[in-house]
Amino acid sequence: MANKRNELGLAKEGLKQRFLATAHILWGSDFADLTSHEVYATIAAVVKQYISENWVKTNKAYTKRRDKQVYYFSIEFLLGRLMRSNLVNLGEMELFSDALEELGVDLDQVFPEEPDAGLGNGGLGRLAACFIDSMASLGLPGHGCSIRYQYGLFEQKIIKGNQVEIPDNWLGNGFEWEYRKADKAVNVKFNGNAYMKEEDGSLSLVHEDYLTVMAIPYDVPIVGFRNNTVNTLRLWNAEVNRDFSDYGTMTHEQIQAKKEYRNFVESITEYLYPDDSSYEGRRLRLIQEYFFVSAGVQSIVRHYLLAGMNIKDFAKKIAIHINDTHPAVAVAELMRILVDEERMDWDEAWEITRETMAYTNHTIMPEALEKWPIDMFRPLLPRIYMIVEEINRRHIEEVRRRFPNDEQMVRELSIIEDGQVHMARLAIVGSHSVNGVAAIHTDILKKDTLKFFNRYYPTKFNNKTNGITHRRWLIGANPELTALIDETIGDAWQKAPDQLSHLNDHVTDKAFLAELSKIKRLRKVDLSDYIHMHGGILVDPDMIFDVQVKRIHSYKRQIMNILHIMYLYHELKTNKRFRIPPTARFFGGKAAPGYYIAKETIRLINAVADKVNNDKAVSDMLKVVFIENFGVSIGEIVYPAADISEQISTASKEASGTGNMKFMMNGALTLGTLDGANVEISQAVGREHCEIFGLRAEEVLNYYATGSYKAWDEYNTNPAVRLVVSQLVDGTYGDFHSLRDYLIQGNDEFFVLKDFGAYDRAHKNMNRKYEDQAAWLKSSAINIANSGVFSSDRTIKEYADDIWHVKPAIIV
């Protein structure tokens, strides 16, 4: 023991000297004289020293052993802050904290200096971030590929109740974790003319008058959990050559053309999700997609060939995963490289491409499947369009051979149809695997959204229920709960989260539950303090914390939540016998800038909050809070504090959800519909430890099919519905005719009014459960104990075994 203490002491002294030396090198100053941001940058530089040795070692091992590699292509990677997660995964949190404390620095005060990387928006990007974390932590050779956006989606401000978008300049002070790799730049071609020319009896491609954009990779190390593995997230930036500003003796017209080209290049990676309400905005989105896909696939092939491997074995050594439809053009890009550059026969190239590619679908709604007008696609990507056209021609020939005289099958399976290129269809045809992300989602894809493809490819579809990384959302976000679990069942669960199930043996242990209750209150105090500091609202941590934080969208039904609060407030004011347990209802999330109904929903939430929170007659009973600019780092405060997790999307609409898993892992009880992963959560914990309400997916789909639902019927027959809908326009909260018309005139497309009564009853049931605190704490513990199956480690193991066929690579 003494030797161990001596070793820790020496390590701490050595680390302190590193901090001091690094401060001198970076800033020419003593550590004690640095600004807050300089302290953060200095610590980050030291953490990178710990990471870099294993990063080099990992890459060398993969190349030397020729391990099969996975490349996960996603237009979003919502990383969150990396310093804390890197220290957790390195296993050095305690050492760094102690060393810095002796230098007068509180590490917890340093973490907020890091900006959230503006590389994503919602669940899609956060899932991708969890997945690359799990790949590294499982020792799998798996990397990410995306875009280095200069500005994130936007920074959300709430001004007079309205969402106001300001640029998210997250790169303003640089990004400490990236490494610019200018020597690995590739060129991406747009526009021009492409055609086949016969030479010496064979056809060869001619692509002329094209526009070249240089893609520069910025690599971010992804640290595995205490296993020496460091994988790579490669972010592509569009840049002009260094000598581009030398205008020399050019004419005014030439100088102007050069400036326009610079503006075009810089626009490609300027913003996450350009405004798609205009033609130019949509075109820029397509440019972004091809830019990072082409750069990524070219880079993979180049690295593969430099390693001396045979291109014919490409699919045996490389797996490319298409996360949603945005990177679907990877199918055609790999074909372009194999056929045009490697001079491979079409059939052989096609077999390699299909064995390399796999596709994850993230939506049930057909209208959300990405499509591009031919008139936009063909001029922008002439060679890629030729390849897509040929893929489709051969594919349709086979469809007609297998299903003669069935033109509906031809239409439903055609990649090019109705003047549009259907990207999901390209991804399905060009992949060997297509998966959904929750059991109910996959079932609906097979039976409804993609039923014709499932009929054509009966063995291609499979399910991989999403997961989250417990390292960020439990170990990092809730250290006291982590310590309690360690004390109760040991720490093996940290590497094998399925072992959280051992907590089921302790869910009636009064001492354990008492500690669990104390920790939950600590987290609620943290959130209360945050809300008071950033919003000026006082929230009693002894209230029920009922939370709905996610992208603001009509199908997620934040509007049902706020309408219910309006009903509760009315009852509290008019019915002296009406009582609810003291409750704080929290909302958070961004609405797309052009999504009027979502922005009106935010305005309504804030209008109700303003009225309720300033009414002293109910302030001890009900609070309403909208959390501004919700993101990963704020989520790390919110998820551990929740008592109730609101997962109330219209059944059949949410592919999976992952917020539901973060809440569950921190002991919140789910109040939700049987949608997405809620189905599997309710199965894992049992119906008595969550609250399920509302229409089932089959009922929703039947209403859509028959058109038999009438919002007016709900308005006329349900007094509570009539009350709250009327209050949208009677001046109680202001003028919300837009939302009333959306619900009534628009026939309530997501069944808010139909489910309203069931939602109210579900809340009453939750309130009764909460009154029995012993039973509530048991349910909370059961949720934690059964959350291990929703770790992204489990999900990634399934991908690795069933789809990618990759094995862990031990780094020593």
Solvent accessible surface area in square Angstrom, and as a share of the most:
residue,aa,sasa,rsa
1,M,171,0.77
2,A,55,0.43
3,N,111,0.57
4,K,125,0.53
5,R,148,0.54
6,N,91,0.47
7,E,114,0.51
8,L,100,0.50
9,G,28,0.27
10,L,134,0.67
11,A,44,0.34
12,K,46,0.20
13,E,83,0.37
14,G,38,0.37
15,L,2,0.01
16,K,28,0.12
17,Q,107,0.48
18,R,100,0.36
19,F,0,0.00
20,L,54,0.27
21,A,50,0.39
22,T,11,0.06
23,A,0,0.00
24,H,93,0.41
25,I,143,0.72
26,L,81,0.40
27,W,94,0.33
28,G,67,0.64
29,S,38,0.24
30,D,82,0.43
31,F,7,0.03
32,A,95,0.74
33,D,105,0.54
34,L,20,0.10
35,T,80,0.46
36,S,72,0.46
37,H,46,0.20
38,E,42,0.19
39,V,16,0.09
40,Y,3,0.01
41,A,5,0.04
42,T,0,0.00
43,I,0,0.00
44,A,0,0.00
45,A,22,0.17
46,V,0,0.00
47,V,0,0.00
48,K,41,0.17
49,Q,76,0.34
50,Y,55,0.21
51,I,1,0.01
52,S,40,0.26
53,E,120,0.54
54,N,26,0.13
55,W,19,0.07
56,V,83,0.48
57,K,69,0.29
58,T,0,0.00
59,N,61,0.31
60,K,138,0.58
61,A,17,0.13
62,Y,4,0.02
63,T,58,0.34
64,K,177,0.75
65,R,111,0.41
66,R,105,0.38
67,D,34,0.18
68,K,38,0.16
69,Q,17,0.07
70,V,1,0.00
71,Y,31,0.12
72,Y,0,0.00
73,F,0,0.00
74,S,0,0.00
75,I,0,0.00
76,E,6,0.03
77,F,0,0.00
78,L,24,0.12
79,L,6,0.03
80,G,1,0.01
81,R,62,0.22
82,L,13,0.07
83,M,1,0.00
84,R,65,0.24
85,S,17,0.11
86,N,7,0.03
87,L,0,0.00
88,V,8,0.05
89,N,5,0.02
90,L,35,0.17
91,G,37,0.36
92,E,41,0.19
93,M,52,0.23
94,E,133,0.59
95,L,26,0.13
96,F,0,0.00
97,S,40,0.26
98,D,53,0.27
99,A,0,0.00
100,L,0,0.00
101,E,122,0.55
102,E,93,0.42
103,L,46,0.23
104,G,71,0.68
105,V,26,0.15
106,D,78,0.40
107,L,6,0.03
108,D,84,0.44
109,Q,132,0.58
110,V,9,0.05
111,F,8,0.03
112,P,77,0.49
113,E,59,0.27
114,E,2,0.01
115,P,44,0.28
116,D,44,0.23
117,A,2,0.01
118,G,5,0.05
119,L,1,0.00
120,G,7,0.07
121,N,44,0.23
122,G,19,0.18
123,G,46,0.44
124,L,28,0.14
125,G,0,0.00
126,R,11,0.04
127,L,3,0.02
128,A,0,0.00
129,A,5,0.04
130,C,1,0.01
131,F,0,0.00
132,I,2,0.01
133,D,19,0.10
134,S,0,0.00
135,M,0,0.00
136,A,0,0.00
137,S,15,0.09
138,L,33,0.17
139,G,5,0.05
140,L,5,0.03
141,P,1,0.00
142,G,0,0.00
143,H,16,0.07
144,G,1,0.01
145,C,5,0.03
146,S,1,0.01
147,I,0,0.00
148,R,34,0.12
149,Y,0,0.00
150,Q,79,0.35
151,Y,39,0.15
152,G,1,0.01
153,L,31,0.15
154,F,8,0.03
155,E,53,0.24
156,Q,0,0.00
157,K,71,0.30
158,I,40,0.20
159,I,92,0.47
160,K,191,0.81
161,G,15,0.15
162,N,61,0.31
163,Q,9,0.04
164,V,54,0.31
165,E,56,0.25
166,I,64,0.32
167,P,84,0.53
168,D,33,0.17
169,N,81,0.42
170,W,11,0.04
171,L,24,0.12
172,G,51,0.49
173,N,110,0.57
174,G,36,0.34
175,F,15,0.06
176,E,41,0.18
177,W,1,0.00
178,E,29,0.13
179,Y,64,0.24
180,R,94,0.34
181,K,58,0.24
182,A,47,0.36
183,D,115,0.59
184,K,70,0.30
185,A,25,0.20
186,V,14,0.08
187,N,83,0.42
188,V,0,0.00
189,K,80,0.34
190,F,0,0.00
191,N,42,0.22
192,G,24,0.23
193,N,81,0.41
194,A,20,0.15
195,Y,93,0.35
196,M,73,0.32
197,K,98,0.41
198,E,120,0.54
199,E,87,0.39
200,D,156,0.81
201,G,69,0.67
202,S,60,0.39
203,L,109,0.54
204,S,21,0.13
205,L,46,0.23
206,V,35,0.20
207,H,35,0.16
208,E,66,0.30
209,D,117,0.60
210,Y,84,0.32
211,L,57,0.28
212,T,48,0.28
213,V,0,0.00
214,M,41,0.18
215,A,0,0.00
216,I,3,0.02
217,P,0,0.00
218,Y,19,0.07
219,D,4,0.02
220,V,0,0.00
221,P,3,0.02
222,I,13,0.07
223,V,7,0.04
224,G,2,0.02
225,F,3,0.01
226,R,119,0.44
227,N,36,0.18
228,N,66,0.34
229,T,2,0.01
230,V,2,0.01
231,N,1,0.00
232,T,16,0.09
233,L,0,0.00
234,R,43,0.16
235,L,0,0.00
236,W,0,0.00
237,N,21,0.11
238,A,5,0.04
239,E,29,0.13
240,V,24,0.14
241,N,83,0.43
242,R,209,0.76
243,D,104,0.54
244,F,21,0.09
245,S,70,0.45
246,D,103,0.53
247,Y,58,0.22
248,G,66,0.63
249,T,144,0.84
250,M,60,0.27
251,T,72,0.42
252,H,138,0.62
253,E,124,0.55
254,Q,91,0.40
255,I,43,0.22
256,Q,80,0.36
257,A,57,0.44
258,K,40,0.17
259,K,91,0.38
260,E,99,0.44
261,Y,52,0.20
262,R,58,0.21
263,N,96,0.49
264,F,41,0.17
265,V,0,0.00
266,E,81,0.36
267,S,30,0.19
268,I,0,0.00
269,T,6,0.03
270,E,54,0.24
271,Y,87,0.33
272,L,2,0.01
273,Y,52,0.20
274,P,15,0.09
275,D,94,0.49
276,D,75,0.39
277,S,94,0.61
278,S,56,0.36
279,Y,120,0.46
280,E,111,0.50
281,G,9,0.09
282,R,76,0.28
283,R,55,0.20
284,L,36,0.18
285,R,31,0.11
286,L,1,0.00
287,I,3,0.01
288,Q,0,0.00
289,E,1,0.00
290,Y,8,0.03
291,F,0,0.00
292,F,0,0.00
293,V,0,0.00
294,S,1,0.01
295,A,0,0.00
296,G,2,0.02
297,V,0,0.00
298,Q,36,0.16
299,S,10,0.06
300,I,9,0.04
301,V,7,0.04
302,R,85,0.31
303,H,89,0.40
304,Y,2,0.01
305,L,64,0.32
306,L,144,0.72
307,A,22,0.17
308,G,55,0.53
309,M,29,0.13
310,N,83,0.42
311,I,24,0.12
312,K,115,0.49
313,D,52,0.27
314,F,0,0.00
315,A,17,0.13
316,K,143,0.61
317,K,60,0.26
318,I,7,0.03
319,A,4,0.03
320,I,0,0.00
321,H,0,0.00
322,I,0,0.00
323,N,0,0.00
324,D,21,0.11
325,T,4,0.02
326,H,18,0.08
327,P,0,0.00
328,A,0,0.00
329,V,1,0.01
330,A,0,0.00
331,V,0,0.00
332,A,0,0.00
333,E,0,0.00
334,L,0,0.00
335,M,0,0.00
336,R,31,0.11
337,I,3,0.01
338,L,0,0.00
339,V,28,0.16
340,D,21,0.11
341,E,95,0.42
342,E,57,0.26
343,R,151,0.55
344,M,17,0.07
345,D,92,0.48
346,W,36,0.13
347,D,92,0.47
348,E,59,0.27
349,A,0,0.00
350,W,47,0.16
351,E,116,0.52
352,I,13,0.06
353,T,0,0.00
354,R,73,0.27
355,E,93,0.42
356,T,1,0.00
357,M,0,0.00
358,A,1,0.01
359,Y,0,0.00
360,T,0,0.00
361,N,0,0.00
362,H,30,0.14
363,T,18,0.10
364,I,7,0.04
365,M,22,0.10
366,P,78,0.49
367,E,129,0.58
368,A,56,0.44
369,L,24,0.12
370,E,25,0.11
371,K,55,0.23
372,W,2,0.01
373,P,42,0.26
374,I,24,0.12
375,D,111,0.57
376,M,4,0.02
377,F,0,0.00
378,R,114,0.42
379,P,77,0.48
380,L,1,0.01
381,L,3,0.02
382,P,15,0.09
383,R,17,0.06
384,I,4,0.02
385,Y,8,0.03
386,M,48,0.21
387,I,1,0.01
388,V,0,0.00
389,E,81,0.36
390,E,43,0.19
391,I,4,0.02
392,N,18,0.09
393,R,117,0.43
394,R,87,0.32
395,H,13,0.06
396,I,17,0.09
397,E,100,0.45
398,E,65,0.29
399,V,0,0.00
400,R,115,0.42
401,R,165,0.60
402,R,99,0.36
403,F,36,0.15
404,P,89,0.56
405,N,152,0.78
406,D,38,0.20
407,E,78,0.35
408,Q,89,0.40
409,M,0,0.00
410,V,12,0.07
411,R,123,0.45
412,E,58,0.26
413,L,0,0.00
414,S,6,0.04
415,I,0,0.00
416,I,29,0.15
417,E,36,0.16
418,D,122,0.63
419,G,43,0.41
420,Q,53,0.24
421,V,0,0.00
422,H,23,0.10
423,M,1,0.00
424,A,3,0.02
425,R,41,0.15
426,L,0,0.00
427,A,0,0.00
428,I,0,0.00
429,V,2,0.01
430,G,0,0.00
431,S,0,0.00
432,H,52,0.23
433,S,6,0.04
434,V,0,0.00
435,N,0,0.00
436,G,0,0.00
437,V,0,0.00
438,A,0,0.00
439,A,47,0.37
440,I,30,0.15
441,H,0,0.00
442,T,8,0.04
443,D,61,0.32
444,I,10,0.05
445,L,0,0.00
446,K,70,0.30
447,K,144,0.61
448,D,63,0.33
449,T,25,0.14
450,L,10,0.05
451,K,97,0.41
452,F,34,0.14
453,F,5,0.02
454,N,32,0.16
455,R,127,0.47
456,Y,7,0.03
457,Y,27,0.10
458,P,93,0.58
459,T,131,0.76
460,K,20,0.08
461,F,16,0.07
462,N,40,0.21
463,N,49,0.25
464,K,9,0.04
465,T,7,0.04
466,N,8,0.04
467,G,0,0.00
468,I,1,0.00
469,T,2,0.01
470,H,0,0.00
471,R,6,0.02
472,R,19,0.07
473,W,3,0.01
474,L,0,0.00
475,I,17,0.08
476,G,6,0.06
477,A,14,0.11
478,N,2,0.01
479,P,69,0.43
480,E,66,0.30
481,L,2,0.01
482,T,11,0.06
483,A,46,0.36
484,L,14,0.07
485,I,0,0.00
486,D,39,0.20
487,E,139,0.62
488,T,33,0.19
489,I,40,0.20
490,G,33,0.31
491,D,92,0.48
492,A,54,0.42
493,W,2,0.01
494,Q,15,0.07
495,K,111,0.47
496,A,28,0.21
497,P,7,0.04
498,D,93,0.48
499,Q,61,0.27
500,L,0,0.00
501,S,52,0.33
502,H,93,0.42
503,L,1,0.00
504,N,56,0.28
505,D,119,0.62
506,H,50,0.22
507,V,13,0.07
508,T,96,0.56
509,D,59,0.31
510,K,175,0.74
511,A,72,0.56
512,F,10,0.04
513,L,16,0.08
514,A,49,0.38
515,E,71,0.32
516,L,6,0.03
517,S,40,0.26
518,K,124,0.53
519,I,14,0.07
520,K,27,0.11
521,R,105,0.38
522,L,87,0.43
523,R,24,0.09
524,K,9,0.04
525,V,44,0.25
526,D,60,0.31
527,L,0,0.00
528,S,9,0.06
529,D,78,0.41
530,Y,39,0.15
531,I,6,0.03
532,H,92,0.41
533,M,151,0.67
534,H,116,0.52
535,G,50,0.48
536,G,57,0.55
537,I,42,0.21
538,L,124,0.62
539,V,9,0.05
540,D,73,0.38
541,P,25,0.16
542,D,87,0.45
543,M,4,0.02
544,I,2,0.01
545,F,0,0.00
546,D,1,0.00
547,V,0,0.00
548,Q,1,0.00
549,V,4,0.02
550,K,35,0.15
551,R,94,0.34
552,I,3,0.02
553,H,37,0.16
554,S,10,0.06
555,Y,12,0.04
556,K,15,0.06
557,R,0,0.00
558,Q,3,0.01
559,I,6,0.03
560,M,0,0.00
561,N,1,0.00
562,I,0,0.00
563,L,0,0.00
564,H,1,0.00
565,I,0,0.00
566,M,0,0.00
567,Y,34,0.13
568,L,13,0.06
569,Y,16,0.06
570,H,52,0.23
571,E,31,0.14
572,L,24,0.12
573,K,99,0.42
574,T,87,0.50
575,N,57,0.29
576,K,185,0.79
577,R,220,0.80
578,F,31,0.13
579,R,162,0.59
580,I,17,0.08
581,P,25,0.16
582,P,64,0.40
583,T,11,0.06
584,A,0,0.00
585,R,3,0.01
586,F,1,0.00
587,F,0,0.00
588,G,1,0.01
589,G,3,0.03
590,K,35,0.15
591,A,1,0.00
592,A,51,0.40
593,P,68,0.43
594,G,69,0.67
595,Y,57,0.22
596,Y,134,0.51
597,I,30,0.15
598,A,2,0.01
599,K,50,0.21
600,E,15,0.07
601,T,7,0.04
602,I,0,0.00
603,R,61,0.22
604,L,0,0.00
605,I,0,0.00
606,N,23,0.12
607,A,26,0.20
608,V,0,0.00
609,A,8,0.06
610,D,93,0.48
611,K,84,0.36
612,V,0,0.00
613,N,28,0.14
614,N,112,0.57
615,D,23,0.12
616,K,187,0.79
617,A,82,0.64
618,V,6,0.04
619,S,26,0.17
620,D,117,0.61
621,M,42,0.19
622,L,0,0.00
623,K,26,0.11
624,V,0,0.00
625,V,3,0.02
626,F,22,0.09
627,I,4,0.02
628,E,65,0.29
629,N,48,0.25
630,F,29,0.12
631,G,26,0.25
632,V,6,0.03
633,S,12,0.08
634,I,24,0.12
635,G,0,0.00
636,E,24,0.11
637,I,54,0.27
638,V,0,0.00
639,Y,12,0.05
640,P,1,0.01
641,A,0,0.00
642,A,0,0.00
643,D,5,0.03
644,I,2,0.01
645,S,0,0.00
646,E,0,0.00
647,Q,9,0.04
648,I,1,0.00
649,S,7,0.05
650,T,1,0.00
651,A,1,0.01
652,S,1,0.01
653,K,25,0.11
654,E,23,0.10
655,A,10,0.08
656,S,2,0.01
657,G,19,0.18
658,T,12,0.07
659,G,13,0.13
660,N,2,0.01
661,M,0,0.00
662,K,9,0.04
663,F,1,0.00
664,M,0,0.00
665,M,0,0.00
666,N,2,0.01
667,G,2,0.02
668,A,0,0.00
669,L,1,0.00
670,T,1,0.01
671,L,0,0.00
672,G,0,0.00
673,T,0,0.00
674,L,26,0.13
675,D,1,0.01
676,G,0,0.00
677,A,0,0.00
678,N,3,0.02
679,V,25,0.14
680,E,33,0.15
681,I,1,0.00
682,S,5,0.03
683,Q,132,0.59
684,A,37,0.29
685,V,9,0.05
686,G,22,0.21
687,R,125,0.46
688,E,112,0.50
689,H,21,0.10
690,C,1,0.00
691,E,20,0.09
692,I,25,0.12
693,F,10,0.04
694,G,15,0.14
695,L,19,0.09
696,R,80,0.29
697,A,8,0.06
698,E,116,0.52
699,E,76,0.34
700,V,0,0.00
701,L,53,0.27
702,N,84,0.43
703,Y,48,0.18
704,Y,92,0.35
705,A,88,0.68
706,T,83,0.48
707,G,51,0.49
708,S,63,0.41
709,Y,14,0.05
710,K,103,0.43
711,A,1,0.01
712,W,108,0.38
713,D,79,0.41
714,E,28,0.12
715,Y,30,0.11
716,N,90,0.46
717,T,104,0.60
718,N,35,0.18
719,P,92,0.58
720,A,21,0.16
721,V,0,0.00
722,R,90,0.33
723,L,46,0.23
724,V,0,0.00
725,V,0,0.00
726,S,36,0.23
727,Q,14,0.06
728,L,0,0.00
729,V,45,0.26
730,D,88,0.46
731,G,53,0.51
732,T,43,0.25
733,Y,21,0.08
734,G,29,0.28
735,D,89,0.46
736,F,1,0.00
737,H,93,0.42
738,S,28,0.18
739,L,0,0.00
740,R,44,0.16
741,D,60,0.31
742,Y,38,0.14
743,L,0,0.00
744,I,4,0.02
745,Q,115,0.51
746,G,44,0.42
747,N,62,0.32
748,D,2,0.01
749,E,81,0.36
750,F,17,0.07
751,F,5,0.02
752,V,3,0.01
753,L,0,0.00
754,K,71,0.30
755,D,5,0.02
756,F,2,0.01
757,G,18,0.17
758,A,20,0.15
759,Y,0,0.00
760,D,18,0.09
761,R,146,0.53
762,A,1,0.01
763,H,11,0.05
764,K,82,0.35
765,N,47,0.24
766,M,0,0.00
767,N,26,0.13
768,R,144,0.53
769,K,54,0.23
770,Y,38,0.14
771,E,130,0.58
772,D,75,0.39
773,Q,77,0.34
774,A,71,0.55
775,A,47,0.37
776,W,11,0.04
777,L,27,0.14
778,K,71,0.30
779,S,9,0.06
780,S,5,0.03
781,A,1,0.01
782,I,17,0.09
783,N,0,0.00
784,I,1,0.00
785,A,1,0.01
786,N,33,0.17
787,S,0,0.00
788,G,4,0.04
789,V,71,0.41
790,F,5,0.02
791,S,0,0.00
792,S,0,0.00
793,D,4,0.02
794,R,48,0.18
795,T,0,0.00
796,I,0,0.00
797,K,99,0.42
798,E,56,0.25
799,Y,0,0.00
800,A,4,0.03
801,D,88,0.46
802,D,84,0.43
803,I,3,0.02
804,W,2,0.01
805,H,114,0.51
806,V,4,0.03
807,K,152,0.64
808,P,79,0.50
809,A,7,0.05
810,I,123,0.62
811,I,6,0.03
812,V,137,0.79
